[in-house]
Amino acid sequence: MSDFNEKVMAEFRANGGVVGGFFEGRDLLILHTIGAKSGLKRETPLVCSTDGDRYVIVASAGGADNHPAWYHNLVKNPDVTIEVGTEKFDAIATIAEEPERTRLYEHMETVGEFFSEYKQKAQRVIPVITIARK
């Protein structure tokens, strides 16, 4: 997965936040976190949407039964940095609680049909995270 993510991030940065392939036509951001266990800097490209002035991401892990590593990172340290288009800025990540989580997840399903598949596949409630500029 890291080779795939590296290629996506390189394309994102080379094209002002626009990528092709699976992500073509979708909004992406690059999430910068600090590893919960390692303390190392981590970067992850993610499909996103907006809700007012906040960005919205989903900890789907492709419908896996475990949360993705980046989710654990931001739980431990919600101070993150994100790249959107050609802009990079510090932000704060917040895990959405019900009923907001469901509302935001349903919106994400309109952004990418795969989010509906992930919801059916996962044996967990998939977290939704909002990210606000500091």
N, C-alpha and C positions, 0 to 999 in steps of 0.2 A: 504493500500500500504506500510506503514512503516514496518509492520511485514514481508512482502515479501522481501522488500529491506534489512532488518536486516539479514534475513536468507541468502540471496545472498551474502551480504558482509562477513558474518561469513564463508561461504563456500569458497569465494574468498581468504580470509586471511589464512584459514586453508590449502589451496591447492596451494599456490603460484600464485594466480591469475586465476586459472582454476575453472570453475563451470560447472554444468550439467544442466539438464532440458531444459528449453526454450533457455538458453544461451549456451548450449553445442556446442563446436566447434567455438565459436565466441570470438573475443577479447573484453575484458571488462576493464574498469578503474573505480576507485572510485573517484568521484569529491568531493572535500571539498570546501565549500563556506561559506560565512558569510551571514546570513539572512538579506535581504534588509530592512525589517521592524523590526525584532526582535533583530538583531545584534548577534544572537546565531550561533554557529558552526553547519553546516549541512553537511551531507554526502549522496551521491547518486551514486549507481552503474549504469553505462551506457555502452552500446555497443559502441565500438569505432573502428576507423581505423587509418591509418597513411597517411600522405602526406609529404614526405620528412622526416624531423625531427620533424614535428608537429603531434599532435594527433587531430583527428577529431571526434566531437560528434554532435548529432542532437537533437534539442529541440522539439521533435515530440509530447510528451505527449500522445503517443498512437493514434495520429490523432485527439486529442481533439481540440476544437476551441480556447482554451486559451493556452498560453505558460506555461510550467511547472514552479513551484516556483524557482527551481534552476537557471533557465534562468534569472529571475528578480534579483536574488542574484548576479550573475556575471556581469550583466549590471551595477549594482550599484558599485560593487567591483570586477574588473577583475583579481585581485591578488588572485590566487587559489592555492590549493595544490592538487596533484593527486597521486593516487597509481596505479602502473602498475606492474603486477607480484608481486615481493617481494620488489620493490623499491617505495619509497615515496619521492616526491620532490615538491618544489615551482615552480609555473608556472604563465604565463599570458594568459588569455583567450581573444580572439578577435572574434567578430562577423563577419563572412565572408560576403562580399558584392558581388553583381553581377559583372562579370559573374562567379567569383570563387564559389559563393554559389551554383549555379546550377551544376557546374562541381563536386564539392565535394558531393552534395546530390546524384547525379547520381551514383557516386562511392559507396556511402553508400547503395544504392539500390542493388548493387551486393553483399554486405556484408550480408544483411538481406532483404529478399523479403517483409517483413512486412513494410519496409520504403516506398515501392511503395503504399501499401494499405493506410498507414497513409497520404500520399500526396493526394490521391484521397478523403479521408474522411474529412480532415481538411478544414475548410473555412478560411484559412489564409496561408500566405507563411511561411513555417516552417524554422526557423533559423538554420543555421549551424555554429558551433563554432570551431575555431582552438585553440589549446592549445600548447604553446611553453615553454620549460624549461627556467627558468631565468638564 
